[in-house]
């Protein structure tokens, strides 16, 4: 217990001895030795830090290394790419949402499947108007479409008979087949009974001829497969478009 106060007492005596020489002299020798022994030792100062810089040649070597070349990369995508990226992100979030996992998921599947079936039927040129409850009035036809061959048909006579009878729907079909025969004879297309109108369009060279043929093809599809009943003015417009197409490739062949 007597040793607990020795430390503070020695520190006090040390301070007094440094300021009062008489007090230090009055202390016993054993106490003076104890005070000197307990005095703290000063730690020598550390040497100054000397910074070393690499040589210029070494710095050039570092700059030439790929690992030390930091380049800020900017996006190379256009505004259109960023737009579709945002659309895909929104669609992805919606597909992963809870609402899509329930009711809307089956609605989406139903719409997608219906659109796919419709596109396939249109490419196969199947009449789908009856599937939607449409029952248009059919014109009486005395013409067999199953056995038609454009190289064996008497187009002038058949066209005149259809126009005289007011069967404009059949007249549009005959006029379109006449265009196919003339394009085949001119070497623009290769006619086959099972070919689609889109296939013929792709065989034509890019330019006014293909554009005009595409318009006449759409006209024919609307009238024939849509079972439209044309009025005389409507047929006059369809016939004028066909005649313009015929004049276009006739001039091209003559040139």
C-alpha positions in Angstrom: 0.0 0.0 0.0 2.9 2.4 0.8 4.3 2.2 -2.8 1.1 3.6 -4.5 2.1 7.3 -3.8 5.8 7.0 -4.7 5.2 7.8 -8.4 3.5 11.2 -7.9 5.8 12.1 -5.0 8.9 11.5 -7.1 7.5 13.6 -9.9 6.8 16.4 -7.5 10.3 16.2 -6.0 11.8 16.2 -9.6 10.0 19.4 -10.5 11.0 21.1 -7.3 14.7 20.0 -7.7 14.8 21.6 -11.1 13.4 24.9 -9.9 14.8 25.0 -6.3 18.4 24.0 -6.1 18.3 24.1 -2.3 15.5 21.5 -2.2 17.5 19.1 -4.4 20.5 19.5 -2.1 18.5 18.9 1.0 17.3 15.6 -0.3 19.0 12.4 0.9 21.4 10.7 -1.6 19.1 7.7 -1.9 16.2 10.0 -2.8 18.3 12.0 -5.3 19.4 8.7 -7.0 15.8 7.5 -7.1 14.6 10.8 -8.6 17.3 10.8 -11.3 16.6 7.1 -12.1 12.8 7.8 -12.5 13.4 10.8 -14.8 12.0 10.1 -18.3 14.4 9.7 -21.2 13.9 11.7 -24.3 13.4 9.8 -27.6 15.8 11.1 -30.3 14.1 12.9 -33.1 13.4 10.9 -36.3 15.5 11.8 -39.4 13.7 14.0 -41.9 11.8 12.1 -44.7 13.4 12.4 -48.1 11.0 12.1 -51.0 12.3 10.2 -54.0 10.9 10.9 -57.4 11.2 8.5 -60.3 13.4 9.5 -63.2 11.8 11.1 -66.3 12.7 8.0 -68.3 10.9 5.8 -65.8 7.8 8.0 -65.9 7.7 7.8 -69.7 7.9 4.0 -69.4 4.9 4.0 -67.0 2.9 6.2 -69.3 3.5 3.8 -72.2 2.1 0.9 -70.3 -1.5 0.1 -70.9 -2.3 -0.5 -67.2 -1.6 3.1 -66.5 -3.6 4.6 -69.3 -7.0 5.8 -68.0 -9.4 6.8 -70.7 -13.0 8.0 -70.0 -15.3 5.9 -72.1 -18.3 7.7 -73.6 -21.4 5.9 -74.8 -21.5 5.3 -78.6 -25.2 4.6 -78.7 -27.5 7.0 -80.5 -30.6 8.6 -79.2 -32.7 6.0 -81.0 -30.7 3.2 -79.3 -31.2 4.8 -75.9 -34.9 5.1 -76.6 -35.3 1.4 -77.4 -33.1 0.5 -74.4 -35.5 2.4 -72.2 -38.5 0.7 -73.8 -36.9 -2.8 -73.3 -36.2 -1.8 -69.7 -39.8 -0.8 -69.1 -41.1 -3.9 -70.7 -38.7 -6.0 -68.7 -39.8 -4.4 -65.4 -43.5 -4.9 -66.4 -42.9 -8.6 -67.3 -41.3 -9.1 -63.9 -44.0 -7.3 -62.0 -46.7 -8.9 -59.9 -49.5 -7.7 -62.1 -48.1 -9.3 -65.2 -47.7 -12.6 -63.4 -51.5 -12.8 -62.9 -54.2 -11.6 -65.3 -52.1 -9.5 -67.8 -49.8 -12.4 -68.5 -52.6 -14.4 -70.2 -53.9 -11.4 -72.0 -50.5 -10.7 -73.5 -50.2 -14.3 -74.6 -53.6 -14.3 -76.2 -53.0 -11.1 -78.1 -49.6 -12.3 -79.3 -51.0 -15.7 -80.4 -53.9 -14.0 -82.3 -51.6 -11.6 -84.1 -49.3 -14.5 -85.1 -52.3 -16.5 -86.5 -53.6 -13.5 -88.4 -50.2 -12.8 -90.0 -49.8 -16.5 -91.0 -53.3 -16.6 -92.6 -52.6 -13.4 -94.5 -49.4 -14.7 -95.9 -51.2 -17.9 -97.0 -53.9 -15.6 -98.5 -56.6 -17.4 -96.5 -60.0 -15.6 -96.3 -60.4 -14.7 -92.6 -63.4 -12.5 -92.9 -65.8 -15.2 -92.0 -64.0 -15.7 -88.6 -65.2 -12.2 -87.5 -68.8 -12.8 -88.4 -68.7 -11.0 -91.7 -70.7 -12.5 -94.5 -70.5 -10.2 -97.5 -72.7 -10.7 -100.5 -70.9 -12.8 -103.0 -71.1 -12.0 -106.7 -72.1 -14.8 -109.0 -69.0 -16.2 -110.6 -68.8 -18.3 -113.8 -65.1 -18.4 -113.6 -63.0 -21.3 -112.2 -60.1 -20.0 -110.2 -58.7 -23.4 -109.4 -57.6 -24.4 -112.9 -56.5 -21.0 -114.2 -53.3 -20.7 -116.1 -52.3 -17.2 -117.2 -50.7 -18.5 -120.4 -54.0 -20.1 -121.5 -56.6 -17.5 -120.6 -58.2 -15.2 -123.2 -57.8 -12.0 -121.2 -59.4 -9.5 -123.6 -62.6 -11.6 -123.9 -62.8 -12.5 -120.2 -62.2 -8.9 -119.1 -64.8 -7.5 -121.5 -67.4 -10.0 -120.3 -66.7 -9.3 -116.6 -66.9 -5.5 -117.2 -70.1 -5.8 -119.2 -71.7 -7.9 -116.5 -70.8 -5.5 -113.8 -68.7 -8.2 -112.1 -65.9 -5.7 -111.2 -64.4 -8.0 -108.5 -63.7 -10.6 -111.2 -62.5 -7.9 -113.5 -59.9 -6.8 -111.0 -58.7 -10.3 -110.6 -58.4 -10.8 -114.3 -56.6 -7.5 -114.7 -54.1 -8.5 -112.0 -53.4 -11.9 -113.7 -52.9 -10.1 -117.0 -50.2 -7.9 -115.3 -48.5 -11.1 -114.0 -48.5 -12.6 -117.5 -47.1 -9.5 -119.1 -44.4 -9.2 -116.4 -43.5 -12.9 -117.0 -43.4 -12.4 -120.8 -41.1 -9.4 -120.3 -38.7 -11.4 -118.1 -39.3 -9.4 -114.9 -40.8 -12.3 -112.9 -41.1 -16.0 -113.1 -44.8 -17.0 -112.7 -45.8 -20.0 -110.7 -49.3 -21.0 -109.4 -48.2 -21.3 -105.8 -46.2 -18.1 -105.6 -47.3 -15.2 -103.4 -47.8 -11.6 -104.5 -45.0 -10.6 -102.1 -42.6 -13.0 -103.9 -43.4 -11.4 -107.2 -42.8 -8.0 -105.7 -39.4 -9.0 -104.5 -38.4 -10.2 -107.9 -38.9 -6.7 -109.4 -36.0 -4.2 -109.4 -36.2 -1.5 -106.8 -37.7 1.7 -108.1 -41.0 3.0 -109.5 -41.9 -0.3 -111.1 -41.8 -2.2 -107.8 -43.7 0.6 -106.0 -46.5 0.6 -108.6 -46.8 -3.2 -108.6 -47.0 -3.2 -104.8 -49.9 -0.7 -105.0 -51.8 -2.8 -107.6 -51.2 -5.9 -105.5 -52.7 -4.4 -102.4 -55.6 -3.2 -104.4 -56.2 -6.7 -105.8 -56.0 -8.3 -102.3 -58.5 -5.8 -100.8 -61.0 -6.4 -103.6 -60.6 -10.1 -104.1 -59.8 -11.5 -100.6 -61.8 -8.8 -98.8 -64.7 -9.6 -101.2 -65.4 -5.9 -101.8 -68.2 -5.0 -104.1 -66.9 -2.2 -106.3 -69.0 0.6 -107.8 -68.3 1.7 -111.4 -66.2 4.7 -110.2 -64.2 2.4 -107.8 -63.4 0.0 -110.6 -62.4 2.9 -112.9 -59.8 3.9 -110.4 -58.5 0.4 -110.0 -58.3 -0.1 -113.8 -56.4 3.2 -114.1 -53.8 2.1 -111.6 -53.4 -1.2 -113.4 -53.0 0.6 -116.8 -50.4 3.0 -115.4 -48.4 0.0 -114.2 -48.7 -1.7 -117.6 -47.5 1.5 -119.3 -44.6 1.8 -116.9 -43.0 -1.6 -117.5 -43.9 -1.4 -121.2 -41.8 1.8 -121.5 -39.1 0.2 -119.4 -38.9 -2.8 -121.7 -38.9 -0.6 -124.8 -36.0 1.4 -123.4 
